[in-house]
Amino acid sequence: MSLLITRPSLAMKICAGLSLVILLALGSWQVDRLFWKQGLIEQRQAQAELPPIAVPTDSTLDPAMAFRAAYADGHYLHDQEKYLMARTQRGNVGFHLITPLEQEDGRIILINRGWVPTDYRDPSTRPESLIEGPVHVSGVLRVAREKHWAQPENDALKNQWFYVDVNHMAEDTGAELASQYYLELDDTAVPGGLPIGGQAKVQLPNSHLEYAITWYSLALTLVVIFVLYHRRPNDDKPDDDGQSKTSA
């Protein structure tokens, strides 16, 4: 048995070449994403592990302060709760409870207290969560992100918020903001167990290495198939009369 080497057509060369370039580019992109994600995780972890600071007030918003450990003191305005919709917890649908925290000067800091199941939207179903009097809360600073194109618009009249807009939320509350940051609470236990804090994603999922290996493996497979296809075994052997045998 000998090898039958065939010359690939121009169209096949072009298709195989383009496919190889695309697969290699996707693999390299995932490698870049891998290092970016690792850096982001390390940055968030470092910020969260710093000594806590009071939530900055009357200061310019600094995106680098995101996920910095922080705390705040004040009184909750439970009658001004905001519901950040379409949030899940272990596959269960619910919302994040954002409650204004009133400072001594009457201004507010927005506090993301954590996740609440949809069935407990009505405050009367979770009376223990309506903490009265002065509170000291801790968590990480968050910087509101721009609205994603796929997110619905916020509806203050229905109290349905799909992204954090600190200025709009403060305006709806009727109070002046003390800080452009909002505080996302840690998982410190609260009366009644709701809301469930610790929702800040400091440790992010990072599967980019697996994705990169997948794309590079597909590129290698493409090369192997291309070579094997054009180096097929030749089963046409000459018979005793010198004629090639062909299958019927």
N, C-alpha and C positions, 0 to 999 in steps of 0.2 A: 504494500500500500504506500503510495507516495502522496505528497501534498500538492493539492491543486491551488495555485496562487492566482487569484483573479484581481484585476485592477478595478478599484471602486469607481463608480461613476462620479462625475463632477457634482451632481445634485446630492449624492450620498455623502460626499466629502464635506460639502457645505453644511448639510443638516447635522452631521456628526460633530463638525467643528464648532458650530454655533451652540449645540447642546452642551458640549464639553466646557466651552467658555462660560455659559450660564451657570452650570453646576459648580464650577470652580469659584465663580463670583459669589454665588450664594453661600458657599462654604466659608469664603474669606470674610463675607459680611457678618456671618454668625460668629466668627472669631473676634472681629472688632466689637460686636455686641457683647461677647463674653467678657472682654476686658473692661468695657464701659460699665456693665452690670456689676462686676466685682468692685470697681472703684466706687460706684454709687452705694453699694452695700456697706463698704468699709467707711465711707463718709458718714452715712446715717448712723452706723453703730458708734463711731467716734463722737458724734454730736450728742447722741442719747446717753453716752457714758460720762459726759462732762458734768461737773457739779451744777445742780439746778440753779437757774436764775429766775428772778421775777419776770413775768411777761413784760417785755419792753413797751412802754407807753410814750406817746409824744415823740416818736422816733421814726426815721425813714425806714421803710420796709427794705430788709436785706434778705434776698433769697438764700444766701449762704447760711442764714440762721435756721433754716428749716430743719426740723427734727432735733433741735437743741433742747435738752432737758430743761423744764421750766415749771413754775408754780404760780398760783394766783390765790388771792383772798377776796372774799366779798359775800354777797347774798344772791342766791338764785332768784330769777324772775320767772317762776314756773308758768305764769299765765301768758308768757311770751315764748313758749317752746317752739322750736322750728324742727320740721321733720325732713331729714335728708333721705330721699326715697331710694328704693331699689338697691338696698344693701343686703348682702347675705352673710350668714354665719354658719359654717359647716353645712352648707347646702340649704339652709332655711332662709326664707325671704323675710325681710324686715326693713328697718330704717335706722339711721343714726339720729340720736336725740341731741340737738343743739340747743343749749339753754344760755341766755344772757346772764352774766355774772356782774351784778351792780357793784361799783366801787364806791368809796366814801364820798367822792365828788359827784356821784350820780351818773357817771359815764359807765359804759359796759365793756366787758371782754366776752367774746363769744366762746363758749365751751362745748366741744364735742364730747359728750359724756359717754358715748358708746352705742352699742347695738341693742335694739329692742325688737321683739317679734311683732309682726303686723297686728296680731290680735290684742296687743297691749298699747295701741296708739292712744286710746282714751286714758288720760291721766288717772281717772277714777279706778281703773283696773290695776294700777300699780301705786297705791298711795304711799308706800314706803319710799318711793323714789323722790317724792316731793319734800326734800329736806329743807327744813326751816332754820333760820338763824345763820350766823356766820359760818362759812366753810373755808377750809384750806384744801386746794386741789392741786394735783401734780400730774405731769405728763410731758408731752413734747410740743414745741412750737410748730405750727403748720402755716404755710403760705398758700393762700387760695390760688388755684390754677385757673387758666383761661377755660372758658366753656369749650368742650369738645364738640365737633360738628354733629356727632351722633346723639348728643344729649338733648332731651326736650328742654324747653324754656321753663324757668322757674315760674310758679304760680303762687304768689303771696296770698291771694284771696282764698285759695284752697289749702294753704299751708303745705304745699308740695314743692320741695326744693330738690333739684337734681344735681346741683353743683353749689359749692360754697361761694357766696357773694357777700362778703362781710359788710359792704356799704349798703347794699339793698336790704339785707337782713336787719341791720341797725335802723335803717329808715322805717322798715315795717314795725320794728319794736317801738319806735318813737323816742329813742334815746341816742345820745351821742357816743360814738366809739372812742374808747380809750386807747385802742391798739389796732393796727391793721393786721396783726397776727391773730390767729385763733389757737386755742389750746386743746389738744386732743389728749384725753385723760389716759392714764395707765390702767393696769388691771387690778388696782386696789379694790378690795371688796366693798360693796355698797349695801345699804339696808334693802332687803327684799331680793337682792341679786340682779336687779335691773336698774339702769342699763349695764351692759357688759362692756367694760372698758378694755383698753389695750388693743384697739383696732388699727393703730398706726402701723403701717407695713415697713418696719425697719429691716427685717430679714426678708428680702424679696426672692421669689423663685428664680432659679438660674439654670435653665436647661440648654443654653446656647452651645455648650460643648457637644452635647448629644446631637443637636441639629447640625453642627459643623461636620461631625463625623458622618452623619447620614448623607449630606450633600457630597462630601469627598468620596465616600464609598460608591455612590451612584456614578460619579465621574470615572472612578477606576473601573467599575463594571462596564460602563460604556466603552472604554478603551479596550478592555479584554474582549467584549463581544465583537467589536469592530475588527480586531486583529484575527480572532478565530474564524469569523465569517469569511474573511478573504484569504484564509489559509486552510480551507476545508480539505479533509482527506480525499484522495482520488482513488475510488474503488474500481476504476476501469483498468483491468489488467489484461495484457495480451494473452491470447490462447496459444496453443501449440503451432497454429498456422500463422501467428504474428498478428492476428486480428484482435481488436479490443472487444472485451465482453461488455455487453450492455444489458441492462435489465429490460424485461419485456414491458 
